[in-house]
């Protein structure tokens, strides 16, 4: 069980990293945008959740990489990062938008 917790934590960290990289990339591309804390936290949170799920699924299915006997924490971070990327691209396809920040704000 301890190995699963470590892998899930690593996947969550990888997902959070993906969310932060996506946010920085967006801010550098669109300099005139203002910082919106709620949307920033939503983006990082969704990416963290995707990373957690991606790492958990990989661990549960006993998927191995590079002839390693188990998933290492470093590999969990990579899986989490990729999981965040997967959810982001899925969102773009379903919503037909390029970013979570393009969503209409509730009034």
N, C-alpha and C positions, 0 to 999 in steps of 0.2 A: 504493500500500500504506500509506503514511503516513496518509492520510485515514481508512482503515479502522481503523487502530490508535487514532487519536484518538477516533473515533466509538464504538468498543468500550469504550475507557476511560471516556468520558463516560457511556455507557449503564450501565456497572458502578457508577459514582459515583451515578447516578440511582437504581439499584436499592438501593444501600446506604442512600441517603437514605430510600427508602420503608420499608426494614426498620427504620431508626431511628425514623421517625415512628410506625410501627405499634407498636413497643415502648413508646415514650413514651405513646402513647394507651392502651395496655393498662395500664401502671403507674399512670396517672392514674385509670383507671376502677376498678381493683382494688388499692386501697392496701395491703391486708393481705398481698399476695403478696411472697415473698422473691425476691431477685435470683438467677437461675440462669445463670451465665456460659455453660455449654455450650449451653443453649437459646437464649440471646441471640445467641451467635455463629452458631448454626445458622440462626436466623431472618434475620439480616443477610446471611449467606453465601448462602442460597437466594435472597433478594431481589436480591443483587448478580449472581448467576448468571442470574436471569431478566432483569435489566436488560441484561446483556451480550448474551444471546441475542436479546432484542427489538431492540436497536440493530443487532446484526450482521445479522439478518434484514431489517430495514428498509433497511440500507445495501446488502445483497446484491441485494435485489429492486428497487433503484433507486427506492424510494418517495420522493416529494418532498411537501413541505408548504408552504403559503403562497406558492406560485409560486417557491420557492427552487430554484436549479439542483441543489444537493446538500444533504445533511443537514449542518447545522452542529453543532459541539460542544454548543452550548446546547440544540439540539433533541435531540441524543443523550441528554442528561441527562433531558429530559422523557420521551423514549421509554423510557429505562431505568426511570424512576419508574413509568410506566404498566405496564411489563412486570412489575415486582414486584407491583403491584396485581392484575394478571391472574392470576399464579400463586397469590397468596393466596386469591383468590376461587375458583379452580379447586380448591385444597386444601379449602376449606370445603364445596364441593359433593361432592367425592369422599369425604372422610373424615366428612362429616356433623358436623364440629366447627367451632367459631368461632375457634379459635386453635391454633397449634402448641404453646402452653404447656399445653393441655388433654390432651396425649398422655400415656399412662401411662409412668412412668419405669422403665427396666430395673433389675432387682435384681442 
